[in-house]
């Protein structure tokens, strides 16, 4: 099930208590960071990104490269299915400090069991086997507004997989493109966020820590 379409261009989300759980149906969660190494499983460099296994995932208010919400450069998140034409976005009046989401398996189709050379497998008594295939969908978002407000919007694009300049950012998220979601929300995103910049050595090479993580600074 998916939440209803909001009034244009977006409307406040009704919240009672410290959080709100929203029913969704999407595959790719986008948290804009401005850099492919920050939140690498969730940032806007999402062309070709695989879905995640079923489970519940949590983001926290820190600078962890994989789960830290302080890496966001804009106070919004987005959810979409690359095969669809609509994208849902959630705009926060302040950068979110916590976020949870749930992924579930959904049956998609049944196909023949094949050998490694793509030949249909048959037993000695001439029986064949079938395999069930499942897709993973994000079915719930748990949002925490803090002292702010959350707005929900939905926009339609002809092709959510188009990447005209091959930078792994789909056109609908490319801030350089007129009509993109990122450009549309830019005027609503001035909340004083600290920007994040990758740390480079004096010869402009990427710096890595002893545990092979990239280093970023805030400025």
C-alpha positions as CSV (number, residue, x, y, z in Angstrom):
1,X,0.0,0.0,0.0
2,X,1.1,3.5,-0.7
3,X,0.2,6.8,0.9
4,X,-2.2,9.0,-1.0
5,X,-1.0,11.7,-3.4
6,X,-0.7,15.1,-1.6
7,X,-2.0,18.4,-2.7
8,X,0.4,20.3,-5.1
9,X,3.2,20.8,-4.6
10,X,3.3,19.3,-1.1
11,X,1.4,19.3,2.2
12,X,2.2,18.8,5.9
13,X,2.4,15.3,7.3
14,X,0.0,14.8,10.2
15,X,2.2,13.8,13.2
16,X,1.1,12.8,16.7
17,X,4.0,12.1,19.1
18,X,7.7,12.1,18.3
19,X,7.4,10.2,15.0
20,X,5.2,9.2,12.2
21,X,5.1,5.9,10.3
22,X,4.2,6.1,6.6
23,X,3.2,3.2,4.4
24,X,5.2,3.3,1.1
25,X,6.0,1.1,-1.9
26,X,9.4,2.0,-3.4
27,X,12.8,0.5,-4.1
28,X,15.3,3.2,-3.9
29,X,15.7,5.6,-0.9
30,X,17.6,8.8,-1.7
31,X,19.4,10.9,0.9
32,X,21.3,13.8,-0.9
33,X,24.9,14.1,0.2
34,X,26.6,15.7,-2.7
35,X,29.3,13.0,-2.8
36,X,29.3,9.4,-3.8
37,X,31.3,8.2,-0.8
38,X,28.9,9.7,1.7
39,X,25.9,7.4,2.5
40,X,27.0,5.3,-0.5
41,X,23.9,3.0,-0.4
42,X,21.5,6.0,-0.2
43,X,23.0,9.1,-1.9
44,X,21.8,10.6,-5.2
45,X,24.4,8.6,-7.2
46,X,21.8,5.8,-7.5
47,X,21.8,4.6,-11.1
48,X,22.0,0.8,-11.1
49,X,21.7,0.6,-7.4
50,X,20.5,-2.8,-6.1
51,X,17.7,-3.1,-3.6
52,X,18.6,-4.1,0.0
53,X,17.6,-7.4,1.8
54,X,14.5,-7.4,3.9
55,X,14.9,-5.9,7.4
56,X,14.7,-2.6,9.3
57,X,17.4,0.0,8.9
58,X,18.2,3.0,11.0
59,X,20.0,6.3,10.5
60,X,21.3,8.4,13.4
61,X,22.3,12.0,14.1
62,X,26.1,11.6,13.5
63,X,28.7,11.8,10.8
64,X,29.1,8.0,10.2
65,X,29.9,7.7,6.4
66,X,27.3,4.9,6.0
67,X,24.4,5.9,8.3
68,X,25.0,9.4,9.6
69,X,22.3,12.0,8.8
70,X,24.7,14.9,9.4
71,X,26.0,14.0,5.9
72,X,22.8,15.4,4.3
73,X,23.3,18.6,2.4
74,X,19.5,19.2,2.0
75,X,16.8,18.5,4.5
76,X,14.8,16.1,2.4
77,X,14.7,12.5,1.4
78,X,13.0,10.8,-1.6
79,X,11.7,7.3,-2.4
80,X,11.0,5.8,-5.9
81,X,10.9,2.8,-8.1
82,X,13.1,3.0,-11.2
83,X,10.4,1.3,-13.3
84,X,7.7,3.8,-12.2
85,X,7.2,7.4,-13.1
86,X,6.4,9.0,-9.7
87,X,8.7,9.9,-6.9
88,X,7.7,10.7,-3.3
89,X,9.7,13.2,-1.3
90,X,9.6,14.3,2.3
91,X,10.8,17.8,3.1
92,X,11.9,18.6,6.7
93,X,11.9,22.1,8.0
94,X,15.1,21.1,9.8
95,X,17.5,18.3,8.9
96,X,16.2,15.0,10.3
97,X,18.1,13.6,13.3
98,X,16.7,10.1,13.0
99,X,15.1,7.9,10.3
100,X,14.0,4.3,10.0
101,X,12.7,2.2,7.1
102,X,11.6,-1.3,6.5
103,X,12.2,-3.5,3.5
104,X,10.1,-6.6,2.7
105,X,10.1,-9.3,0.1
106,X,7.3,-9.5,-2.4
107,X,6.7,-12.4,-4.9
108,X,7.2,-11.2,-8.5
109,X,7.2,-14.3,-10.7
110,X,8.1,-18.0,-11.1
111,X,10.7,-19.2,-13.6
112,X,12.4,-22.4,-14.7
113,X,15.4,-23.6,-12.7
114,X,18.4,-23.4,-15.1
115,X,21.9,-24.8,-15.0
116,X,25.0,-22.5,-15.2
117,X,24.9,-22.7,-19.0
118,X,21.2,-21.7,-19.0
119,X,19.8,-25.1,-19.9
120,X,16.5,-26.1,-18.1
121,X,17.3,-28.6,-15.4
122,X,15.6,-32.0,-15.7
123,X,15.9,-34.9,-13.2
124,X,16.4,-38.5,-14.2
125,X,12.7,-39.1,-14.1
126,X,12.1,-36.1,-16.4
127,X,10.9,-33.7,-13.8
128,X,11.6,-30.0,-14.0
129,X,11.9,-27.5,-11.2
130,X,10.7,-23.9,-10.8
131,X,12.1,-21.1,-8.8
132,X,10.1,-18.2,-7.2
133,X,11.6,-14.8,-7.6
134,X,11.1,-12.0,-5.1
135,X,11.5,-8.2,-5.3
136,X,12.4,-6.1,-2.3
137,X,10.3,-3.0,-1.6
138,X,10.6,-0.3,1.1
139,X,7.2,-0.6,2.8
140,X,7.5,1.7,5.7
141,X,9.2,5.0,6.6
142,X,9.4,6.1,10.2
143,X,10.1,9.8,10.3
144,X,11.1,11.9,13.3
145,X,10.5,15.6,12.8
146,X,12.0,16.8,16.1
147,X,10.8,20.4,16.6
148,X,10.0,20.9,13.0
149,X,7.5,20.0,10.3
150,X,7.6,17.4,7.6
151,X,6.0,18.0,4.2
152,X,5.1,15.2,1.7
153,X,5.1,15.7,-2.1
154,X,4.9,13.6,-5.2
155,X,6.2,14.5,-8.7
156,X,6.0,12.7,-12.0
157,X,8.8,12.2,-14.5
158,X,8.8,10.4,-17.8
159,X,11.9,8.3,-17.1
160,X,13.4,7.9,-13.6
161,X,16.3,5.9,-15.0
162,X,17.6,8.5,-17.5
163,X,21.1,9.7,-16.8
164,X,22.0,12.1,-19.7
165,X,25.6,12.8,-18.6
166,X,26.4,9.4,-17.2
167,X,27.4,10.6,-13.7
168,X,25.2,8.0,-12.0
169,X,22.8,10.7,-10.8
170,X,19.4,10.3,-12.6
171,X,18.3,13.5,-14.4
172,X,15.4,14.0,-12.0
173,X,17.9,14.4,-9.2
174,X,20.5,16.4,-11.1
175,X,20.6,20.0,-9.7
176,X,22.0,21.3,-13.0
177,X,18.8,20.3,-14.8
178,X,15.7,22.5,-15.0
179,X,12.7,20.7,-13.5
180,X,14.7,18.3,-11.4
181,X,13.5,17.5,-7.9
182,X,16.8,18.8,-6.4
183,X,16.5,22.2,-8.1
184,X,12.8,22.4,-7.3
185,X,13.4,21.9,-3.6
186,X,16.6,24.0,-3.4
187,X,14.6,27.2,-2.5
188,X,13.0,25.3,0.4
189,X,16.2,23.9,1.8
190,X,18.0,26.9,3.3
191,X,18.2,25.7,6.9
192,X,21.9,26.5,7.6
193,X,23.3,23.0,6.9
194,X,27.0,22.6,7.3
195,X,28.5,21.5,4.0
196,X,30.8,18.5,3.8
197,X,34.0,18.4,1.7
198,X,36.4,15.5,1.1
199,X,39.9,15.8,2.6
200,X,42.7,15.6,0.0
201,X,46.4,15.4,0.4
202,X,48.7,18.2,-0.8
203,X,49.0,16.5,-4.2
204,X,45.2,16.3,-4.5
205,X,44.9,12.6,-3.8
206,X,42.1,11.0,-1.7
207,X,43.1,10.5,1.9
208,X,42.2,7.2,3.6
209,X,42.4,6.4,7.3
210,X,44.1,3.3,8.7
211,X,40.7,1.4,8.5
212,X,40.4,2.3,4.8
213,X,37.7,5.0,5.3
214,X,37.7,8.2,3.4
215,X,38.1,11.4,5.4
216,X,35.7,14.4,5.2
217,X,35.7,17.8,6.8
218,X,32.9,20.2,7.5
219,X,33.1,23.8,6.3
